[in-house]
Amino acid sequence: MPAYAEAVAITTNRALAEYQEIEADDEAALERMAANPAYQSVAIIPTLLTNGQGLVHNVTHQPADLIVMTSAGASGLEELLLGSNAEVIVRHAHCPVLIVKQSVAHFQPQHIVCAIDVDDRLNLIVLFTQGYKGLRHLLSGSVAEDVLNHATVPMLIMRV
């Protein structure tokens, strides 16, 4: 479900059953990931959220030093009106946020490039943001969020 959806959805019994099946599959996938021996040294708490509000609250209220998440970005009208979940997380995060845009085998950044020095050899973009919200965000926008939506490499976004 998109974050902050304004429309009221009409749910039929069939649609509800499909949502419940998808949710059960997703919960099983999270449990399999958490049980993977490769992550045995990492504390994983599987949490399935079904709306954007829950995502923002549950991610930004964790006592984390770094938030890592994926994002396909947003463009066009979706970018203008809703933005991406990653944008909202960056705006509300209390710590740096690493945005992974696509799967990168054995990710070990070696060529970190700040946004003012972007070239075609980079494998990580590092940006800083003020994290403005509300009217100030609407009027000022955010370069970090714009880059987040259109970049194809991982991004590390930190609050100033």
N, C-alpha and C positions, 0 to 999 in steps of 0.2 A: 504494500500500500504506500502511496506517496506521502511524504511528510506533510503535515498540516493540510490535509485534504479538506476542502470546504464543503464539498457536495455530500449529501446524505445518500448512502448506497442502499438500494432495495435488495435484500438478500432472500433468495428462495431456498427451500430445503435442499435442493440439488446443489446449489452454489455453496451452501453452508457445509454440506458433506464433502465437497471438493476441497474447500478451505481446510477442513479438519484433517483430511488425508494429506494434503500438502504440509500442514503443520506437523503432523506425526512423522512424515518423511524427513522434514528438516530437523526435528528434534533428534531423530535417530542418527542423522549425519553429524550433528554436533557432538553427540555422545561418542560416535566412532572416532571423530577427530580428537576429542579430549583423551580417549583411551589409547591413542597412537603412541607406541614406545618412543618414537622420535621426540615427543614432547614431554617425556616423563619428568624433566627438570623444570618444567614450566607449570605454574598454577593456572589451570584453565577452569573457568566457571561457565559452563554452557548456559546461555540465556537466549531464549527466542523471543523477539519483540515483534509485534504485529502492527506497529504504527510509528511514525517519525518522532512523535513526542516522547515515546518510551525510549527510542534510540538515543536521542539527545540527552535525556536525563540519566539513563543508565551508563552511557559512555563518559559523559563529562563529570559525573559525580564519583568516579572511581579514583582512589588514591594512586594515580599513575604518574610516572615520570615521562612517559611517551605513549601516545595513542597511535596505533597503527590500524589503518583501514583501507579498503579498496574503494575505488570510485570509477565509474564509467564517464562521469562528468554530465553536464547538461548543456544544451544549446538551444538556440531559437527562442520560441515562446516559453518553453519549459524553463530555460535558464532565466529569462526575464521575470516570470511570475513566481516560480517555485524554487529554482536553484536545485542543487543536489544535496543529498544528506551530508556529504562531506563538507560542503560549505557551511552548513548549520553547525556541525561539530567544530570546525575551525573557529567559527564565531564565538562559541561558548566554551571552548576548551581552556583549561587552566595550565596546560603544559603543551609542549610541541606536539604536532600531529604529522605523522608520516603517511602520505597518501600513496598507495601502490596502484598504478594505473593498469598494469597487465602483469601476468605471471613472468617473473624473471628467475631463471634457474640460477641457483647459488648466488643470490644477490649479495654482493660485497662492494658497495660504492667506493670507487677510487678517484673518480673525476667529479667532484662536487663543484657545481657552478652556481653562483648567485644569479638572480634573475637579470641583472644588468649586464651579464657577460655570457649570454646564451649562445652556444654554437652546436653543431650537429654531432659532437662527440660526447655530449654529456650523458650521464646515467642517473643523475639525481639533481633536482632543482631545490634550492633552499631559499625560502622567502620568509619575510617577517610581515606581521599584520598587526593592526591596532585592535582588531576584533570588535569594531563598532557594531552596534545593534540598533534596531528601531529606525527612527527618522534620520538619524545621522548616517546610518548605513545606507538607507534609501537614497539620500542626497549625495553622499560621497562615493558610494560603491566600494569595491575592493579589488585591487589588482591581483591579490593572492587568490581570491575566489575565481576571477576570470581566468587566470592561468591554470588553476586547478581543474576547471571544466574542459580545457582544451589541450592540456599537456598529454604526452604519451609515455612519459617516464615517471618514476616515483618522485614524490615531492615531500619535503620536510618543511612544515609551516610552523613558525614560532611566533608567539606574541612578543611585541616590543616591550 
